[in-house]
Amino acid sequence: MIHVLFNPLSNNKKGALVESELKEIFRNKKIDFTDITNFQNVKDFCSKISASDELIIAGGDGTLTRFADDIYGTKPCKKVYLYPCGSGNDFFNDIKDKCKFINNLIPLQDYIKSLPDVYVNGVKHKFINGIGYGIDGYCCEEGDRVREKSDKKVNYAGIAIKGLLGKFHPSNAKVTVDGEVHHFKHVWLAPSMLGRFYGGGMMIAPDQDRLNKEKTLTCVICHKAFALKILMIFPKIFTGTHTKYTDIVSFFKGHDITVEFDKPQALQIDGETISNVSSYRAVYN
């Protein structure tokens, strides 16, 4: 038996189309579809699945994070897969050249058995790609507003450019990495990453390995630059070549990372937005 947990809101509310796609792939098998948004917590659903059954998560980064957070520390069944059908698919971009696909599915066991935590406003979350804080959080916040008004695909690059041209205002930041404190002025973004990608294809942390044995995260600080210079290097983030601009981009690796802004900003966890955040702490050990 194959169970599919799908998110109809993924891929700009086109997630329900996955049913016909997966029925075609598994035309000779019994397959059952369940809307993941119907559950407060999917752990109860997973507890009823036979160990011999297969489970497919169909959705994007937010759906995968929601699932991994809910079932973390348990084993719903022996075979768990991802069918990527989100709008950004940063997890898929990060691992597609490193994993072996099975019927267009990604085996998930190795990727969800150990995940870092992020603490925001006193609440702990798991994350599977990264934490965005600064203009990246602002873009998600603005994207949510656009999505509420229209079914059209959100143009995050366009939102980012408008933010750089005046709608977003940088903060000063205190960044603590494994007890070592750093201060930065005029900070545009300050993500902490488990994977290399976020924001729908931006390779913000090109040297990060999500399966690294040391269990370190990469914190990226873009700071001390005027908007025009940020605009100049912005396209280079998609190829990971922004790393050469060491005067305005700083990288840190660590197990325990805290970022504090001097004024509240929006934050995103794998694309899910939290507004008015003064600080976050990411921990991986």
C-alpha angles and dihedrals in degrees: 000000000000119000119197122199106195135178113220089196094060122101091030093310095313095108094112090069087076091080095071092042095053094042087058093050093047099032093145097048135076109253131182126196125209128180107236091204089068090071131079087200125005094208092090091051092049093048089065094054117102115244088237094055125094124236125205124192108206114193145061136292094294092052092048092048091049091052095045092048093050098047100032112143094020133090110225092184140331096264120049121166141179123226100194112219106143130119096249107022095187092160090054092048090052099052106024094100094044106048137066114244121220114200090336089308130120117225105232106191097096093046102050103037092084120030134161126244129232122199116209124170090344095308124113121220134176117229132197103190114015154297118261119202126174123016090358090059089044090055092053091048092051091044090056090054091051091047091054090059102038144022091221119117111270114245101217093173089057091048090050093051092050089048091052090049093060115297094092121058120202123232137214113250143202111207121191118191116184090332097314112119125215128180124209134182128211095015116189098180138359112182128168113213138203091176132033099248139062138149095048101305108346111138094212096159106032095172096051118113113196091204097047111146093225090061095225128158126213119233115198121197119191106191150139097043138114120242094255092058091047088051089052095055097035095092090051091064089072090062098034093242094122087090092087092067093084093160092069105018120065126186129202131180121205150129099240118038127175123184119190123185123201090230131029118270136175117269131197130206109200089330097315110121130227115182131213099021120166097185146353135201122209118195130185121173 
